[in-house]
């Protein structure tokens, strides 16, 4: 599914939020990136669309966007996490260890595994988060050249 700005704007409104100029700038920054962006990177990129975009506004907006499933945090190799746009529903990510490109994986076949974990531990599993690390095709090709 291709995510467009119009789709994002509609998702934001459907979640009960206004499309302010700072939020527009943050969405534009996320839309333009193929890799997870830290809040500081979102601020820097977003300032091209809204010069007065502040870091506090970025953090508050990310909280809103995450609460309505528009963005997801992604762990990257440096120990921090960045944010990527998310398609609706439950997904997982494959993250390149070199360039930090992210591919979203839709669909989850972990039901049987989670049932076994619950049975072995006595936990009631309420959620899970799976992220897979690897080397993307472009970085593999770069190493070969």
N, C-alpha and C positions, 0 to 999 in steps of 0.2 A: 504494500500500500504506500503510495507516495503522499507524503505530508506536505500540504501547501499552507501558505499563510492564511488564506481564507478559511481552511478547515480548522486551523489553530484558533483563529479569532472566534469562530462559531463555538468551538469547544469551551473557550474561556467564558463566553456569554452564557452558554448552556449551564456552566457551573456556577452561574450567578455573579460573575465578576465583570467589571467594565474593562474595556480595552483602552487603557490610558497610554499616553505617549511613552512613558518608561516601560510599560509592559510590552508594547509594540516593539520597542528597541530590543528587549530581552528575547522575545520570540524570534526576531530577525537574526540576532546573533546566533541563537541555537540552530535555527534553520540553515544558516550558512556554513555550519561546521559539520565535518564528517567524523569528528572525534569528540570525546567528552570535554567540556569546558569547565574550568573551576569558576567559582563566583567572580574572582578578580578578572579572569579572561572574558567572562560574559560582560562585565562592566566595561572593560576596555573596548571590546568589539561593539558593544551596544552604544557606546558614546558616538559612534559614527552616525547613529540614527537619532540620538537624544543626548546632546552634549552635556547636560546636567545630570545624567544618570549616576546615582550614587550607589556605593556598595551595600548600604543598608537596604535600599530599595531592591537591589538584586536578591539579597537573602530573603526578604519578605515575599517577593514575587515567586522565588523558587519554592518556598513553603506552600504558597497557594497552588502553584502549578503541580507540585507533587501530590497535594491533597486531592486534586481532581484528576490524577493519573495522566497528566500531560507531559511530565518529565520523570525521569528515573535517575537516581544516582548510580554511577558506575565506578567501581574501584579501579584505579590505574596503578601501574608498577611502582610509582614513587611513594606509595603508601597513602596518598590522598584520594579523594574522589572528585569526579566531575559530573556534569549533568548532560543528558541527552534527551531529545524528544522521544516520546513513547507513543506507540500505537495503542489503541484501547485493548484492554484485556490483559491477561497474565502472560508475561514474556520473560525470556532470559537473554543473556548477552554473551557473545564471544568477543574478546578484546585482544587486539594485537599488542604483544609485549614490547614491540619496538616503536611503532608509530602511533599507537593508542587508538587506531580506527576501531569502530564498534559495529557489529552486525547484531541486529535484534532477531532472536529466535522465537517464533510464535508457536504455541502448542507445547504441552508439557506432559510427558509420559512418566512422571515420577510418582504417580498414585500408589502403585504396588510397593515401591521402595519406601515411601512415607508411611504406609500402613505397617510395614515390617519394623520401621524405626519406632513407631508408636507402640507396637506390641512388645518390642524388646526393652523399651525404656519406661513404659507406663505414661509417657507424655501424651497429652492431647495436642496433636500438631495443628496449629492454627494458620501457619503461613510458612513459606520458604523463599529463599533467594539464591539463585544459582548463577554463577558467572564463570565462564570458561576462558582460560588464557591460552594463547597460541601465537603463531606467526602468520600474518595474513599473506595472501598470494603475492601482493606487490613487494612486500619486504623479502619474501623467499626469492623472488625473481631478482631483486636488487643484489642479494648476496651471491647469486650465480653469475651475474654480469661482471 
